[in-house]
């Protein structure tokens, strides 16, 4: 019977190298396929393919009947040949999303490959590869929490991302002092749709006086927002190429932008351990543990440096027996060379996740430049 024969042939094609993971996000065991593009994809990416019906038509590998012509197309293409075709010229800095990344990144990666053919024609990469970018983004106000339109300029030549009040920039061009100058050297960007409350929400962080500053932005156009993200990555890539001339692309790419290791609410007490515990939002950014009164605060209330076990940093479950004033019962003690930091989590699962995050950092030897950061924390007023 033809349908049974096609089913067997399709399984043979699926067993080829590269077809065992999603062509778009790398998720294991893809059970959908684009019968027009000839790629196997996971269910999540198949939903995004439905958004470009003029390019891609998807079918279930297991649950639908396949025509001979459709199976032949899958056999003629497949994930590896498709990658060779659609990813000919992906810049090293361009972010390739994983299945755990937000919908925005995955959707724009799919559209960039199959709909806009950005990686077949280098001129289509101009919006994020030119070394200069300007435009208006909605930025959350530091004090009132309102999102207002602000002019942003990213310049590799100046080594900075700047933003201006819209009114100042438009009506007083001669007096357009930036509201902030963010050096590319310390810039980071990570998509935070849930935290910001917008599907295209981006959190940008940078160091000012060696303290972390957050700004929260979005744009109504999804491509525009991802282009800004990759433009920041491009600027960081070219900065690091100059700073580390002997480093390979593989060594530099992980340093371009980073997601936070963990975020969430915990309770904390002060240095004397006699103050009552207060609920705070914590962000673990590499070796910096920052705490905020609100997840969208511009500045951290405080930062803790987490060093390595070789330098006498340890993390312990629970709190010292004499501790009082906490409401949540699942304690964590971080021991540093100078003092102990006490935290409490609401659930045992949160406690376990935080301890695992701290342990990953503590188990990693410190890099030479991190000793300077540690020294700054020790001498902070």
PyMOL commands that set and color helices and strands:
alter all, ss='L'
color gray80, all
select helices_A, chain A and resi 2-14+43-52+68-76+79-86+103-115+122-129+166-171+173-175+184-186+193-196+222-243+249-253+309-311+348-362+368-378
alter helices_A, ss='H'
color red, helices_A
select strands_A, chain A and resi 32-34+39-41+58-60+132-140+147-155+160-165+180-183+188-191+202-208+211-218+262-268+278-285+288-292+302-305+314-317+330-335+340-345
alter strands_A, ss='S'
color yellow, strands_A
deselect
rebuild
show_as cartoon
